[in-house]
Amino acid sequence: MKVIKFILNVCLLVAAIFLGYSYITKQGIFQVRHHDSTNVTPDGSYTDTSFTLTNQDGHTVNSHDFQGKYMLVLFGFSSCESICPAELGLASEVLSQLGNDADKLQVIFITIDPINDTVEKLKKFHDHFDSRIQMLTGNTEDIKQIIQNYNIYVGQPDKDNQISHSTIMYILDTKGKYLTYFYPDLQAEKNQADELLSIIKQYL
């Protein structure tokens, strides 16, 4: 009798835990905030990849300025504590490994947080990475439109002012047209710089 009662109590406990977990998950408390979970696989239908923004030196930069070069375009923000520095480090490593061919590629980093990412702030952030990278900011409406054009997900800042966003890197051709994309797996054992480099070298 005691054994049966014990088994029933265990079953009730398991059921309670399961129901509680299901409820909490439904409310979003245990939902994992994965930066790639909201990424949509590009279908190549992007018609407007152009931009006119301000770089880390305060100069106006237009996407047409880079015609004749391939472009690697990524999005983020200077206060990002992990993903953005890792991606920019990846891009810096690719530029280094390309050697003389690096002149054929322009890396573009566009902020998703134009209110906080001033020219001065981007300049300080820029100092940590390859000097050939262009870091761009602009007014809120222009950035919002570019984010929409590139189909980039941007979440709301959390209590630590961290923003979930798409981690996709776009590769554009020498006329600014979409070619392909790369999702860096920053937890993979395989060197992601080598992965990205192999894709870029197909076009250079």
C-alpha positions as CSV (number, residue, x, y, z in Angstrom):
1,M,0.0,0.0,0.0
2,K,2.8,2.4,0.9
3,V,4.5,1.5,-2.4
4,I,1.4,2.4,-4.4
5,K,1.0,5.6,-2.5
6,F,4.6,6.5,-3.1
7,I,4.2,5.9,-6.9
8,L,1.1,8.0,-7.0
9,N,2.8,10.9,-5.2
10,V,5.7,10.7,-7.7
11,C,3.3,10.7,-10.6
12,L,1.5,13.7,-9.3
13,L,4.8,15.5,-8.7
14,V,6.0,14.8,-12.3
15,A,2.6,15.9,-13.7
16,A,2.8,19.1,-11.6
17,I,6.3,19.9,-12.9
18,F,5.3,19.2,-16.5
19,L,2.2,21.4,-16.3
20,G,4.1,24.1,-14.6
21,Y,6.9,24.0,-17.2
22,S,4.4,24.0,-20.0
23,Y,2.6,27.1,-18.6
24,I,5.9,29.0,-18.0
25,T,7.2,28.1,-21.4
26,K,4.0,29.3,-23.0
27,Q,4.4,32.6,-21.2
28,G,8.0,32.9,-22.6
29,I,9.9,32.7,-19.3
30,F,12.0,29.7,-20.4
31,Q,12.1,30.6,-24.1
32,V,15.7,30.6,-25.2
33,R,16.7,33.8,-26.9
34,H,18.6,32.5,-29.9
35,H,20.0,35.1,-32.2
36,D,19.4,33.0,-35.3
37,S,15.9,31.8,-34.4
38,T,14.3,34.6,-36.2
39,N,16.5,34.5,-39.3
40,V,14.7,33.9,-42.5
41,T,16.6,32.1,-45.3
42,P,17.0,34.6,-48.1
43,D,15.5,33.8,-51.4
44,G,17.5,36.3,-53.4
45,S,14.5,38.6,-54.0
46,Y,16.1,41.7,-52.4
47,T,15.7,44.5,-54.9
48,D,17.1,47.4,-52.8
49,T,20.4,46.8,-51.0
50,S,21.5,50.5,-51.3
51,F,22.2,52.9,-48.5
52,T,23.5,56.4,-47.8
53,L,24.8,56.6,-44.2
54,T,27.6,58.2,-42.1
55,N,30.7,56.2,-41.3
56,Q,32.8,56.2,-38.1
57,D,34.8,59.1,-39.4
58,G,31.8,61.3,-39.9
59,H,31.9,61.0,-43.7
60,T,28.8,60.3,-45.8
61,V,29.1,56.9,-47.4
62,N,26.9,55.6,-50.3
63,S,26.7,52.0,-51.3
64,H,27.5,53.1,-54.9
65,D,30.9,54.2,-53.6
66,F,31.9,50.5,-53.4
67,Q,30.8,49.5,-56.9
68,G,33.5,47.4,-58.4
69,K,34.0,45.6,-55.0
70,Y,32.2,42.7,-53.4
71,M,30.5,43.6,-50.2
72,L,30.1,41.7,-46.9
73,V,27.2,43.4,-45.0
74,L,26.4,42.7,-41.4
75,F,24.3,44.3,-38.7
76,G,24.7,44.9,-35.0
77,F,25.4,47.6,-32.4
78,S,28.5,48.8,-30.6
79,S,27.3,47.9,-27.1
80,C,26.8,44.3,-28.1
81,E,28.7,42.1,-25.6
82,S,29.3,39.0,-27.6
83,I,27.8,38.3,-31.0
84,C,28.8,41.6,-32.8
85,P,32.4,41.6,-31.6
86,A,32.7,37.9,-32.6
87,E,31.3,38.6,-36.1
88,L,33.5,41.6,-36.6
89,G,36.5,39.6,-35.4
90,L,35.5,37.0,-38.0
91,A,35.3,39.6,-40.8
92,S,38.6,41.1,-39.7
93,E,40.2,37.7,-39.9
94,V,38.8,37.1,-43.4
95,L,40.3,40.4,-44.6
96,S,43.6,39.4,-43.1
97,Q,43.6,36.0,-44.8
98,L,42.6,37.4,-48.2
99,G,45.9,39.2,-48.5
100,N,46.0,41.3,-51.6
101,D,42.5,40.1,-52.6
102,A,41.1,42.0,-49.6
103,D,41.0,45.1,-51.9
104,K,38.2,43.3,-53.8
105,L,36.0,43.1,-50.7
106,Q,34.4,45.8,-48.6
107,V,33.1,44.9,-45.2
108,I,30.1,47.0,-44.1
109,F,28.8,47.0,-40.5
110,I,25.4,48.8,-40.1
111,T,24.1,49.7,-36.7
112,I,20.7,48.6,-35.6
113,D,20.8,51.2,-32.7
114,P,21.3,54.6,-34.4
115,I,20.1,56.5,-31.4
116,N,23.0,55.3,-29.2
117,D,25.5,54.5,-31.9
118,T,26.9,58.0,-32.6
119,V,29.8,58.6,-34.9
120,E,32.0,59.0,-31.8
121,K,30.9,55.8,-30.3
122,L,31.3,53.9,-33.6
123,K,34.8,55.3,-33.9
124,K,35.9,53.9,-30.5
125,F,34.3,50.5,-31.4
126,H,35.9,50.6,-34.8
127,D,39.4,50.8,-33.3
128,H,39.1,47.2,-32.1
129,F,38.8,45.7,-35.6
130,D,40.3,45.8,-39.1
131,S,40.6,49.4,-40.1
132,R,39.2,48.6,-43.6
133,I,35.8,47.9,-42.2
134,Q,33.2,50.6,-42.6
135,M,30.9,51.1,-39.6
136,L,27.8,53.1,-40.5
137,T,25.1,54.9,-38.7
138,G,22.3,57.3,-39.6
139,N,18.9,58.6,-38.6
140,T,16.3,56.3,-37.2
141,E,14.1,56.2,-40.3
142,D,16.9,55.5,-42.7
143,I,18.2,52.7,-40.6
144,K,14.7,51.3,-40.1
145,Q,14.2,51.2,-43.9
146,I,17.6,49.5,-44.5
147,I,16.8,46.9,-41.8
148,Q,13.5,46.2,-43.6
149,N,15.1,46.0,-47.0
150,Y,17.6,43.5,-45.8
151,N,15.0,41.5,-43.9
152,I,16.8,41.8,-40.6
153,Y,15.1,40.9,-37.3
154,V,15.7,43.4,-34.5
155,G,14.2,42.8,-31.0
156,Q,13.6,45.2,-28.1
157,P,16.5,46.0,-25.8
158,D,16.5,44.0,-22.6
159,K,17.3,45.3,-19.1
160,D,21.0,45.2,-20.0
161,N,20.4,47.1,-23.2
162,Q,21.3,44.0,-25.2
163,I,19.3,43.6,-28.5
164,S,18.5,40.3,-30.1
165,H,19.0,40.5,-33.9
166,S,19.7,38.5,-37.0
167,T,23.3,37.4,-37.3
168,I,23.2,36.9,-41.0
169,M,26.1,38.2,-43.2
170,Y,25.1,39.2,-46.8
171,I,27.5,38.9,-49.7
172,L,26.8,41.4,-52.6
173,D,28.3,41.4,-56.0
174,T,30.3,44.3,-57.6
175,K,27.1,46.0,-58.6
176,G,25.6,45.8,-55.1
177,K,23.2,42.9,-56.0
178,Y,22.6,40.0,-53.6
179,L,24.7,36.9,-54.2
180,T,24.4,34.7,-51.1
181,Y,24.6,34.8,-47.3
182,F,26.4,33.2,-44.4
183,Y,25.2,32.4,-40.9
184,P,28.2,32.1,-38.6
185,D,28.0,29.4,-36.0
186,L,30.0,30.9,-33.3
187,Q,29.8,27.7,-31.2
188,A,31.0,25.4,-33.9
189,E,34.3,23.6,-33.7
190,K,35.1,24.3,-37.3
191,N,36.8,27.7,-38.0
192,Q,34.1,30.0,-39.2
193,A,36.6,32.3,-40.8
194,D,37.7,29.5,-43.1
195,E,34.0,28.7,-43.8
196,L,33.3,32.3,-44.8
197,L,36.5,32.7,-46.7
198,S,35.7,29.6,-48.8
199,I,32.4,31.2,-49.8
200,I,33.9,34.6,-50.6
201,K,36.7,33.1,-52.7
202,Q,34.1,31.5,-55.0
203,Y,33.4,35.0,-56.3
204,L,36.6,37.0,-56.0
